Amino acid sequence: MRSLNQVSLGPNNDTAYAGGGVVQYEVVQALYQYGKQAVHGLCECVSILGPRLGGGHSVLQGTHGFAADNLVSAKIALHDGSVITASAIENEDLFWGMRSASQNFGIVLEFEIKIEEYFQAWNQLEDIIADPGLVVLNGYYRKLPEINAEKPVLVMELIYQGNDTAAPQYIEAYRAIGPIHEVTVNNIYWDKLFDITNLGRNDRVCVPSQNWAGYVNSIVRWDPASMRETYDIFADLVAIETLT
C-alpha cells in the first residue's frame, strides 16, 4: 500500500487524486506547488486516508469541515477481489459507510478529495476578516524538561489565519492566566506549518517505536476538575522510566 502514494490534480483543479498509501507530507508538498491545500490530519508522517475515513481533525476544520466531509470518491477493493468506485452518486450507501467504518467494507486504493486555495501566509489576510472559524486551538500535555524538569506541562497552541482580527480575544484570555513560557511565530507558510507545531515528519512525534497519543478528543467545553485529574494521571504515567 505504501507505494500507492501518487498525488495529482483533478480536471477542474478543485479536487485532487491520491493513492491509498500516501502520507500527509507528500500531499502537502504536492499540492503546495499548485497553490492548493487539503483538509487532512495534523501530523506529517501519518496517512491522510486513515484519519479521513474516521472523521479527521484538521487545522482547517473550522472553515471546511472534517476531513471525511471533503472526500469526493474512493476506488475500493472489496472482499471478492472486485474494485468499484463509491461516491455521492455511485454506490452511495458504501460511500456513506466508508466515511465512518471503512475497515469493515474494503481497501481504498485511490481517493478523490476537495482542495482549496491556501492563504500565502497564515497571519497575512485582509483586516476585514474576523472569522472565529479561522482560529484553531490545540491543547496537550507534554514533557518539556527545558521548561519544567520535574512535571509535564500543558501546551496550548493557537493557530490562526488572518491579521490579528479574530485571534486576540483568545490569545489574551490565555495570557491573563500567566503562562510560564510563550512563543509567537509569524508568517507561517502552509508547507511549513506542521514543522512549527512540532508535528513534522522529522519531529519526535514521527519517531518510530515511541509512545505517543495526541489529540484524542474534541469537546465543546473543558471541565477544569476533570482536566486536573487527567493531568495527574499523565504526570504519574510519564514518570515511569520506560515511558519517558
C-alpha positions as CSV (number, residue, x, y, z in Angstrom):
1,M,0.0,0.0,0.0
2,R,2.8,2.5,0.8
3,S,3.8,2.5,-2.8
4,L,0.4,3.9,-3.8
5,N,1.5,7.4,-3.0
6,Q,0.8,9.4,-6.1
7,V,-0.9,12.8,-6.0
8,S,-2.4,14.6,-8.9
9,L,-4.9,17.4,-9.5
10,G,-8.4,16.8,-10.8
11,P,-9.6,18.1,-14.2
12,N,-11.1,21.3,-12.8
13,N,-8.3,21.9,-10.2
14,D,-10.8,21.8,-7.4
15,T,-10.1,18.2,-6.4
16,A,-7.1,16.0,-6.1
17,Y,-6.5,12.3,-6.5
18,A,-4.2,10.4,-4.2
19,G,-3.1,6.8,-3.7
20,G,-4.2,4.8,-0.6
21,G,-0.7,4.7,0.8
22,V,0.1,8.5,0.7
23,V,1.2,10.3,3.8
24,Q,0.3,13.8,4.8
25,Y,3.8,15.3,4.0
26,E,3.5,14.1,0.4
27,V,0.1,15.6,-0.1
28,V,1.1,19.0,1.4
29,Q,4.2,19.3,-0.7
30,A,2.5,18.1,-3.9
31,L,-0.5,20.5,-3.6
32,Y,1.6,23.4,-2.3
33,Q,3.3,23.9,-5.6
34,Y,-0.1,24.5,-7.2
35,G,-1.2,26.9,-4.5
36,K,-3.6,24.4,-3.0
37,Q,-4.3,22.8,0.3
38,A,-6.4,19.9,1.6
39,V,-8.2,19.1,4.8
40,H,-6.3,16.3,6.4
41,G,-4.8,15.4,9.8
42,L,-2.3,17.1,12.0
43,C,0.9,15.0,11.6
44,E,3.0,14.9,8.5
45,C,4.2,11.3,8.8
46,V,0.7,9.8,9.1
47,S,-1.6,8.6,6.3
48,I,-4.2,11.2,5.3
49,L,-6.6,8.4,4.5
50,G,-6.9,6.6,7.8
51,P,-8.0,9.7,9.8
52,R,-10.2,10.8,6.9
53,L,-12.2,7.6,7.0
54,G,-13.0,8.0,10.6
55,G,-13.7,11.8,10.7
56,G,-10.3,13.5,10.6
57,H,-9.4,16.6,12.7
58,S,-7.6,19.4,10.9
59,V,-6.5,23.0,11.3
60,L,-8.9,23.8,8.5
61,Q,-11.9,22.1,10.0
62,G,-13.4,25.4,11.3
63,T,-13.9,26.6,7.7
64,H,-14.0,23.4,5.6
65,G,-15.3,20.7,8.0
66,F,-13.7,17.4,8.9
67,A,-11.5,15.5,6.5
68,A,-14.3,13.0,5.9
69,D,-16.6,15.8,4.7
70,N,-14.1,16.5,1.9
71,L,-14.0,13.0,0.5
72,V,-15.4,13.1,-3.1
73,S,-15.0,9.5,-4.2
74,A,-12.9,6.3,-3.4
75,K,-11.8,3.4,-5.5
76,I,-12.3,0.4,-3.3
77,A,-11.1,-3.3,-3.4
78,L,-13.9,-5.5,-2.0
79,H,-13.7,-8.9,-0.3
80,D,-14.4,-10.7,-3.5
81,G,-11.5,-9.1,-5.4
82,S,-13.6,-6.7,-7.4
83,V,-12.8,-3.0,-7.5
84,I,-15.6,-0.4,-7.5
85,T,-15.9,3.4,-7.1
86,A,-18.0,4.9,-4.4
87,S,-19.2,8.5,-4.3
88,A,-22.3,10.5,-3.6
89,I,-23.8,9.4,-6.9
90,E,-22.4,5.9,-7.3
91,N,-22.6,3.2,-4.6
92,E,-23.9,5.8,-2.3
93,D,-24.5,3.5,0.7
94,L,-20.9,2.3,0.6
95,F,-19.7,5.8,0.3
96,W,-21.6,6.8,3.4
97,G,-20.2,3.8,5.3
98,M,-16.6,4.4,4.2
99,R,-16.6,7.7,6.0
100,S,-17.1,6.1,9.4
101,A,-16.3,2.4,9.4
102,S,-14.3,1.9,6.3
103,Q,-12.2,-1.0,7.6
104,N,-15.4,-3.2,7.6
105,F,-16.1,-2.7,3.9
106,G,-12.9,-2.8,1.8
107,I,-9.4,-1.4,1.0
108,V,-9.2,2.1,-0.5
109,L,-6.7,2.0,-3.4
110,E,-7.3,5.6,-4.6
111,F,-9.4,8.5,-3.5
112,E,-10.5,12.0,-4.6
113,I,-10.7,14.9,-2.2
114,K,-11.8,18.5,-2.3
115,I,-8.9,21.0,-2.3
116,E,-8.8,24.7,-1.5
117,E,-6.7,27.8,-2.3
118,Y,-4.3,28.4,0.5
119,F,-3.5,31.7,2.1
120,Q,0.0,32.8,1.3
121,A,0.8,33.3,5.0
122,W,-1.3,32.3,8.0
123,N,-1.4,35.7,9.5
124,Q,-1.4,37.9,6.5
125,L,-5.1,38.3,5.4
126,E,-7.4,41.2,4.9
127,D,-8.1,43.1,8.1
128,I,-11.8,42.9,7.4
129,I,-11.9,39.2,8.0
130,A,-12.5,38.3,11.7
131,D,-13.9,34.8,11.3
132,P,-13.5,32.7,14.5
133,G,-13.6,29.7,12.2
134,L,-10.1,30.7,11.1
135,V,-8.8,30.1,14.7
136,V,-7.8,26.6,15.9
137,L,-6.9,25.8,19.5
138,N,-4.9,22.6,20.3
139,G,-4.1,21.6,23.8
140,Y,-2.0,18.7,25.1
141,Y,0.3,17.6,27.9
142,R,4.0,17.1,27.2
143,K,7.2,16.6,29.0
144,L,9.5,19.6,28.3
145,P,12.5,19.4,30.6
146,E,13.8,22.8,29.4
147,I,10.7,24.4,30.9
148,N,9.9,22.2,33.8
149,A,12.4,19.4,34.7
150,E,10.0,17.6,37.1
151,K,6.5,17.8,35.8
152,P,4.8,17.7,32.3
153,V,3.4,21.0,31.1
154,L,0.1,21.9,29.4
155,V,0.8,23.2,25.9
156,M,-1.8,25.4,24.2
157,E,-1.3,26.1,20.5
158,L,-3.5,28.8,19.0
159,I,-3.2,28.7,15.2
160,Y,-5.0,31.4,13.2
161,Q,-5.3,32.7,9.7
162,G,-5.6,36.5,9.5
163,N,-4.2,39.8,10.5
164,D,-4.8,39.9,14.3
165,T,-8.6,40.2,13.8
166,A,-10.3,37.2,15.5
167,A,-7.3,35.9,17.4
168,P,-6.5,38.5,20.1
169,Q,-9.6,37.7,22.3
170,Y,-8.4,34.1,22.5
171,I,-4.7,34.9,23.0
172,E,-5.3,37.4,25.7
173,A,-7.5,35.0,27.7
174,Y,-4.6,32.6,28.0
175,R,-2.0,35.4,28.6
176,A,-4.1,36.5,31.5
177,I,-3.5,33.2,33.2
178,G,0.2,33.9,33.3
179,P,1.9,31.2,31.1
180,I,5.4,30.2,32.2
181,H,6.6,30.3,28.5
182,E,5.2,31.8,25.3
183,V,6.4,31.7,21.7
184,T,4.9,33.6,18.8
185,V,5.8,32.6,15.2
186,N,4.7,35.0,12.4
187,N,4.2,34.5,8.7
188,I,3.9,30.7,8.6
189,Y,3.6,29.2,5.2
190,W,1.4,26.2,4.7
191,D,4.1,23.8,3.8
192,K,6.0,24.7,7.0
193,L,3.1,24.8,9.4
194,F,3.4,21.3,10.7
195,D,7.2,21.8,11.4
196,I,6.3,24.8,13.5
197,T,3.7,22.9,15.5
198,N,6.1,20.1,16.2
199,L,4.1,17.7,14.0
200,G,6.6,17.5,11.1
201,R,8.0,14.3,9.7
202,N,11.3,14.9,11.5
203,D,9.8,15.7,14.9
204,R,9.7,13.4,17.9
205,V,6.1,12.5,17.2
206,C,7.2,10.8,14.0
207,V,10.0,8.7,15.6
208,P,9.2,5.0,15.2
209,S,8.6,2.9,18.3
210,Q,7.9,5.8,20.6
211,N,4.9,6.2,23.0
212,W,2.6,9.0,21.7
213,A,-1.0,9.7,22.0
214,G,-2.2,13.1,20.8
215,Y,-5.4,14.9,20.2
216,V,-7.6,12.1,21.4
217,N,-10.7,14.1,21.9
218,S,-12.6,17.1,20.7
219,I,-15.0,18.7,23.1
220,V,-17.1,21.8,23.3
221,R,-16.3,22.7,26.9
222,W,-13.3,22.0,29.1
223,D,-14.1,20.8,32.7
224,P,-11.3,22.1,35.0
225,A,-11.7,19.4,37.6
226,S,-11.5,16.6,35.0
227,M,-8.6,18.2,33.3
228,R,-6.7,18.4,36.6
229,E,-7.4,14.7,37.2
230,T,-6.2,13.7,33.8
231,Y,-3.1,15.8,34.3
232,D,-2.2,14.0,37.5
233,I,-2.7,10.6,35.7
234,F,-0.5,11.7,32.9
235,A,2.2,13.0,35.2
236,D,2.3,9.7,37.1
237,L,2.4,7.8,33.8
238,V,5.3,9.7,32.2
239,A,7.2,9.4,35.5
240,I,7.7,5.7,34.6
241,E,11.1,5.5,33.1
242,T,10.2,3.2,30.2
243,L,7.5,5.6,29.1
244,T,9.5,8.8,29.1
